[in-house]
Amino acid sequence: MGKYDTCMQEYLQNKQYFADLFNGCFFHGRPVICASELTEASEGYVVDQDNTITSEKPLAAVKVKKGGDEDCFQCSGDRTLDQATVSDAAGTEIQIEKSRPRPGRRRDTKAKLMRDVKMQLRSGTVLQVLAVENQSYINYGMPVRIMRYDAAEYNRQMKERRQRVSALWKQVESSGQYDTLAIPVTYAEYMSGILKTDRLHPVYTICLYSGTETWDGPRTLSDMMEFDPEESVRSLFKDYPLTLFCINEQEGFEEFRSGLRQLFCAMNCRKDKERMAELMKNEAYAHLSKETWEAIAVMTDNAAMLQKKDKYKTENGEEEEYNMCQALEELMEDNRNEGNLEKTKTVVKNMLYRGYEIEDICAIAGCEAPFVEEVKKELLLQ
């Protein structure tokens, strides 16, 4: 996982930002999902994978009796060789004893799928599962990847119910009363691994794309399919749409009520210094949370701002705030001064090459003698 995906993952572990993302994406900013109703539930899913590694050409050891002598050699092939008698070109009988090819190594492995962020939403007695997958680059298999994560979550829920049903069935077996109406689980439920009255918790997943390139990947499972244009059975295909939110396709972000708005707006200006400077005139950037400040610094590749955040910390009651407006203004001023310094240094170098006296250089370039002496030393070292 890259630094951008890690940054967004850590940021969305905050329930307030997580709830705001879902409210903004699904409900146009209406506070349908409350942070207080969320429970952090990120975990990995263990998926069984049967990997079989076989030789490219399995070899079978074959014993051959030719006359009274016995030779041992190998023949290629993947079939079992039963005992048989054949004749060679000279008519001599050759007996092939039963032998088997060398089997490939069989190894069962378990793969682990990791959700970026997963929360459980409990509204009354109903439990729902909300998840976010962060993408900083285009993934051309994203619908299948999201399907796999969602299926793994449903499989986890089924496993929980299967364990409970198995325990109930053991009670039935111990009682020996299979035909009464009072048994806690029927045979069909036992074989299904789930009770007839059981219900699974629905899963809602957002793919949050934070890259700078325009998303040209699939947005639904059908985008990945190759259909016959004249085939009538295409109408039977059950599609799986991807809930994709591309930050670089949006503007304003008025539907968000938390620091997500400031973060997303800043991300859309990361390649335009003038737009970023104009954005930082917004008073909201003078009152950022620590998490939002750090996220903006990482997602806009501004390491200097990340290092100097404590310098711009202010107290607002019991809450700490960070003034990015002031920080960016000072950072731009430093860059301007650094640029002017480089220009002055270039002028001094040219005048030294032409043999100007130090006093004349100071008067024309508007600098001090120690500065000229330092530039002169740099030239001598070159």
GICORZI-V597485 format. One record per backbone hydrogen bond with DSSP energy under -1.0 kcal/mol. NH is the residue of the N-H (numbers start at 1). CO is the residue of the C=O. If there is no record, write none. Layout:
BEGIN
nh=NH co=CO
nh=NH co=CO
END
This chain:
BEGIN
nh=6 co=2
nh=7 co=3
nh=8 co=4
nh=9 co=5
nh=10 co=6
nh=11 co=7
nh=12 co=8
nh=14 co=11
nh=18 co=14
nh=19 co=15
nh=20 co=16
nh=21 co=17
nh=22 co=18
nh=23 co=19
nh=24 co=20
nh=25 co=21
nh=26 co=22
nh=27 co=23
nh=29 co=23
nh=30 co=27
nh=32 co=30
nh=37 co=34
nh=38 co=35
nh=39 co=120
nh=41 co=118
nh=45 co=113
nh=47 co=111
nh=49 co=109
nh=51 co=107
nh=53 co=105
nh=60 co=75
nh=62 co=73
nh=64 co=71
nh=65 co=95
nh=66 co=69
nh=69 co=66
nh=71 co=64
nh=73 co=62
nh=75 co=60
nh=77 co=58
nh=81 co=99
nh=84 co=96
nh=86 co=94
nh=88 co=92
nh=91 co=88
nh=94 co=86
nh=95 co=65
nh=96 co=84
nh=97 co=63
nh=99 co=81
nh=102 co=59
nh=107 co=51
nh=109 co=49
nh=111 co=47
nh=113 co=45
nh=115 co=43
nh=117 co=132
nh=119 co=130
nh=120 co=39
nh=121 co=128
nh=122 co=37
nh=123 co=126
nh=126 co=123
nh=128 co=121
nh=129 co=202
nh=130 co=119
nh=131 co=204
nh=132 co=117
nh=133 co=206
nh=135 co=208
nh=142 co=139
nh=145 co=141
nh=146 co=142
nh=147 co=143
nh=148 co=144
nh=149 co=145
nh=150 co=146
nh=151 co=147
nh=152 co=148
nh=153 co=149
nh=154 co=150
nh=155 co=151
nh=156 co=152
nh=157 co=153
nh=158 co=154
nh=159 co=155
nh=160 co=156
nh=161 co=157
nh=162 co=158
nh=163 co=159
nh=164 co=160
nh=165 co=161
nh=166 co=162
nh=167 co=163
nh=168 co=164
nh=169 co=165
nh=170 co=166
nh=171 co=167
nh=172 co=168
nh=173 co=169
nh=174 co=170
nh=175 co=171
nh=176 co=172
nh=178 co=176
nh=190 co=186
nh=191 co=187
nh=192 co=188
nh=193 co=189
nh=194 co=189
nh=204 co=129
nh=206 co=131
nh=207 co=243
nh=208 co=133
nh=209 co=245
nh=210 co=135
nh=221 co=240
nh=224 co=221
nh=225 co=222
nh=231 co=228
nh=234 co=231
nh=235 co=232
nh=236 co=233
nh=237 co=234
nh=242 co=219
nh=244 co=242
nh=245 co=207
nh=247 co=209
nh=249 co=246
nh=250 co=247
nh=253 co=251
nh=256 co=253
nh=261 co=258
nh=263 co=259
nh=264 co=260
nh=265 co=261
nh=266 co=262
nh=267 co=263
nh=268 co=264
nh=269 co=266
nh=272 co=269
nh=276 co=272
nh=277 co=273
nh=278 co=274
nh=279 co=275
nh=280 co=276
nh=281 co=278
nh=282 co=279
nh=285 co=282
nh=286 co=283
nh=287 co=284
nh=288 co=322
nh=293 co=289
nh=294 co=290
nh=295 co=291
nh=296 co=292
nh=297 co=293
nh=298 co=294
nh=299 co=295
nh=300 co=296
nh=301 co=298
nh=302 co=297
nh=306 co=302
nh=307 co=303
nh=308 co=304
nh=311 co=308
nh=312 co=309
nh=313 co=310
nh=314 co=321
nh=316 co=319
nh=319 co=316
nh=321 co=314
nh=322 co=288
nh=323 co=312
nh=324 co=285
nh=324 co=322
nh=327 co=323
nh=328 co=324
nh=329 co=325
nh=330 co=326
nh=331 co=327
nh=332 co=328
nh=333 co=329
nh=334 co=330
nh=335 co=331
nh=336 co=332
nh=337 co=333
nh=338 co=334
nh=339 co=335
nh=340 co=336
nh=341 co=337
nh=342 co=338
nh=343 co=339
nh=344 co=340
nh=345 co=341
nh=346 co=342
nh=347 co=343
nh=348 co=344
nh=349 co=345
nh=350 co=346
nh=351 co=347
nh=352 co=348
nh=353 co=349
nh=354 co=350
nh=355 co=352
nh=356 co=351
nh=361 co=357
nh=362 co=358
nh=363 co=359
nh=364 co=360
nh=365 co=361
nh=366 co=362
nh=372 co=368
nh=373 co=369
nh=374 co=370
nh=375 co=371
nh=376 co=372
nh=377 co=373
nh=378 co=374
nh=379 co=375
nh=380 co=376
nh=381 co=377
END
